[in-house]
């Protein structure tokens, strides 16, 4: 569990889970038992390293919040880098994962409408439209990818202290989202794709979504 204090007010909200884990549990239970343990250990190690706050596990995934947006993107890239592309890399059998078992991540920046400690775990939990948006964005992420909202990218831009002349330069680039991310996580090889127009998120209206993956 995270030793840091739970953030309040505006924050980065992140959902992560394993794609099609139900099928893996049904068809490859013994391997999935080991992989789930491996996944939880990795996630919690990276939460500590990147100063996140574990709100709660959700099935085979997590809800995590961050006080600082740069920590959220660094956490996400670290997880996607360290998850094995094949089970053999983790000593978990001989079959390739393909898309099953890969992680998908959704990130949004906003302010939860309500929060309070859980009556049993005493860990803070969060509710509201911005939490729902983050979860819906996760559903838009592909296998091994990170999907983020425009609001999250705006926050990254704000906290990286971009000067006016640099902002003008970024605004003229073919992909301003890639420029913003490269400032936040230098030396990472990223494949950044901004959706054309706004995407419908079930029950949450239309939002601009950017997809990020690592160039391997």
C-alpha positions in Angstrom: 0.0 0.0 0.0 1.1 3.6 -0.7 2.8 5.3 2.3 2.0 8.8 0.8 -1.1 10.8 1.9 -4.2 10.6 -0.3 -4.4 13.7 -2.6 -7.4 16.0 -2.6 -8.6 18.6 -5.0 -7.4 18.5 -8.6 -5.5 15.2 -9.3 -4.5 12.7 -12.0 -6.9 9.7 -12.0 -5.6 6.5 -13.5 -7.3 3.1 -14.2 -5.3 0.1 -15.3 -6.4 -3.5 -16.0 -5.5 -6.6 -17.9 -7.2 -7.2 -21.2 -9.5 -10.3 -21.4 -8.3 -11.6 -18.0 -11.6 -13.4 -17.5 -10.7 -15.6 -20.5 -7.3 -16.3 -19.1 -8.7 -17.2 -15.7 -11.1 -19.7 -17.4 -8.7 -21.3 -19.8 -5.2 -21.0 -18.1 -6.0 -20.8 -14.4 -2.6 -21.9 -13.0 -0.6 -19.5 -15.2 -3.1 -16.7 -14.4 -2.6 -17.2 -10.7 1.1 -16.6 -11.1 0.7 -13.7 -13.5 -1.8 -11.9 -11.3 0.7 -12.1 -8.4 3.4 -10.9 -10.7 1.2 -8.0 -12.0 0.1 -6.9 -8.5 3.7 -6.9 -7.3 4.9 -4.8 -10.3 2.1 -2.3 -9.9 2.6 -1.8 -6.2 6.3 -1.4 -6.7 5.8 1.3 -9.3 3.2 3.0 -7.3 5.7 3.5 -4.5 8.5 4.5 -6.9 6.3 7.1 -8.6 4.5 8.5 -5.5 1.0 7.3 -6.5 -1.8 6.5 -4.1 -3.4 3.1 -4.5 -7.2 3.6 -4.0 -8.3 0.0 -4.5 -7.8 -3.1 -6.7 -10.6 -3.6 -9.2 -10.8 -7.1 -10.4 -7.4 -7.7 -12.1 -6.6 -4.0 -12.2 -6.4 -0.9 -10.0 -7.6 2.6 -9.4 -4.6 4.9 -8.6 -4.4 8.6 -8.1 -1.4 11.0 -8.4 -0.9 14.5 -7.0 1.5 15.2 -10.0 0.7 14.4 -13.6 4.3 13.6 -14.6 4.4 10.8 -12.0 1.3 9.3 -13.6 2.8 9.1 -17.1 6.2 7.8 -15.8 4.4 5.1 -13.8 2.4 4.1 -16.9 5.4 3.9 -19.1 7.4 1.9 -16.5 4.6 -0.6 -16.2 4.2 -1.1 -19.9 7.9 -1.4 -20.3 8.3 -4.0 -17.6 5.3 -6.2 -18.4 6.4 -9.2 -20.5 5.4 -9.4 -24.1 5.5 -13.2 -23.7 4.8 -15.3 -20.7 8.2 -17.0 -21.0 9.8 -13.7 -20.0 8.1 -13.9 -16.7 8.5 -17.7 -16.3 4.8 -18.1 -16.7 4.4 -20.7 -19.4 5.2 -21.0 -23.1 2.3 -19.3 -24.9 2.5 -15.8 -26.3 0.1 -13.3 -24.8 -1.0 -11.7 -28.0 -3.4 -9.1 -26.7 -4.7 -11.1 -23.8 -3.1 -10.3 -20.5 -1.5 -7.1 -21.7 -2.3 -4.0 -19.7 -4.4 -1.0 -20.8 -4.3 2.3 -19.0 -6.6 5.3 -18.9 -5.6 8.7 -17.5 -7.6 11.9 -16.8 -6.9 15.0 -14.9 -9.8 16.4 -12.8 -11.4 16.9 -9.4 -13.4 14.1 -7.9 -16.8 15.3 -6.7 -16.7 13.3 -3.4 -14.1 11.4 -1.4 -14.1 9.6 2.0 -12.1 6.8 3.7 -13.4 3.3 3.1 -15.1 2.0 6.3 -13.1 -1.2 6.3 -9.7 -0.5 4.6 -9.6 3.2 5.7 -8.1 4.1 2.4 -9.5 7.1 0.7 -11.9 6.4 -2.2 -13.1 8.9 -4.9 -16.3 9.4 -6.9 -17.7 11.7 -9.5 -17.8 12.5 -13.2 -14.0 12.9 -13.6 -13.4 9.4 -12.0 -16.0 7.9 -14.4 -14.3 9.7 -17.4 -10.9 8.1 -16.4 -12.4 4.7 -16.3 -14.2 5.1 -19.7 -10.9 6.4 -21.2 -9.2 3.2 -20.0 -11.8 1.2 -22.0 -10.6 3.1 -25.1 -7.0 2.1 -24.7 -5.6 -0.7 -26.8 -3.4 -3.6 -25.7 -0.2 -2.3 -24.2 -1.3 1.3 -24.7 -2.0 4.4 -22.5 -5.1 6.5 -23.4 -5.1 10.1 -22.0 -7.5 13.0 -22.0 -6.8 16.5 -23.3 -7.2 17.7 -19.8 -4.3 15.5 -18.7 -2.1 16.8 -21.5 -3.0 20.4 -20.6 -1.9 19.7 -17.0 1.4 18.2 -18.2 2.0 21.3 -20.3 1.2 23.6 -17.3 3.6 21.9 -14.9 6.5 21.6 -17.3 6.7 25.4 -17.3 6.7 25.9 -21.0 7.8 29.4 -22.0 5.7 31.5 -24.4 8.1 31.1 -27.3 8.3 27.3 -26.7 4.5 27.1 -26.6 4.4 28.8 -30.0 6.9 26.4 -31.4 4.9 23.4 -30.0 1.7 24.7 -31.4 3.2 24.6 -34.9 4.4 21.0 -34.7 2.4 18.3 -36.5 1.6 16.6 -33.2 1.6 18.9 -30.2 0.7 16.0 -27.9 3.9 14.3 -28.8 5.9 17.4 -28.0 4.2 17.8 -24.6 4.9 14.2 -23.7 8.5 14.4 -24.8 9.0 17.3 -22.4 7.5 15.3 -19.5 9.3 12.0 -20.3 12.5 12.8 -22.2 14.5 10.0 -23.9 11.4 7.8 -24.2 10.5 6.5 -27.7 6.8 7.0 -27.9 4.2 6.4 -30.6 1.6 9.1 -30.0 -1.7 9.2 -31.9 -4.4 11.8 -31.4 -7.9 10.7 -32.3 -9.6 12.6 -35.1 -12.3 14.6 -33.4 -13.9 13.7 -30.0 -14.8 10.2 -29.0 -18.0 9.2 -27.2 -17.4 7.8 -23.7 -20.4 5.8 -22.5 -22.4 8.0 -20.1 -19.8 10.7 -20.1 -20.3 12.6 -23.4 -17.6 13.3 -25.9 -13.9 13.7 -25.1 -10.6 14.2 -26.9 -8.5 11.1 -26.5 -4.8 10.6 -27.3 -3.3 7.1 -27.4 0.4 6.5 -26.3 2.5 3.4 -26.8 6.1 2.5 -26.6 8.2 2.0 -29.7 9.9 -1.3 -29.0 
